[in-house]
């Protein structure tokens, strides 16, 4: 990644059948986007997904995953 390029942090809500496609799409950005968390109401599924996809955090509640608006930086 060239100097001056911004890296965007993203989260993934839902780790069902389309989840792997989203991970591949993020990987195609070559570091411009980094998946920092994933959420699914199925705890075993999200745990397996983040381990397989090397995503640092897993959640089962989207409200716990998303930061409060006061912590979001643009």
N, C-alpha and C positions, 0 to 999 in steps of 0.2 A: 504494500500500500504506500502510495506516495505521501510525502510530508504535506500537511495541510488538509488531508482528507479526513473527514469526520467519520467516526465509527458510531453507528446507531445501535442502541440496546433494544431488544424486542422480547416480548413474551408470547407464548403460544397458548391459546385457550382451546382445549380439546386435543386429544392425542389418539384419536381413532384412525381409520384407514387413510385419511388424507394427511395426517401428521407427518409421515415420512416425506411426502412431497414438499411440504412446507420447509422441512429441514434441508432438503436438497436445494430448494430455491434460495434459502439463506446462505448455504455454502457457495452457491454460484456467485454471490456478491463479493467473494474473495476478501472477506474481512471487513467489508463496509457495514455489515449487520452482524450482530452477535446475539444469539439466543441466550438469555440469562435465566429464564424460567419457563416451565410448562405447567399447565393446570388441566386436570380432568377430574370428574366426580368419582371415577373408578381408581382408588388409591393404588392397587397393585399394577394397573395398566400404566399410570403415570410414572410410577417408580421404575418400571421396566423401560419405559420410553426414554426417561432422562438418562438412565444408565447407558442405554444403547446409543443414544445421540450425544452423549457427553455434555448435557445441559446441567448447570450447577444446582438448580433448585427445582423441587417438585411441590405442587400445591393441589389441594382438593377443593379449594374455595377461591374463586376469582377475586373476591374482595380482600382476601389476605395476600394475594399475589401482587395486586396493584398498589403502588404507593399512593398516599393521600395526595390530592392535587397540589398542596403546598410544597411537596417534595419533587415535583416534576419539573425538570429543567428543559428548556427548548434551545 
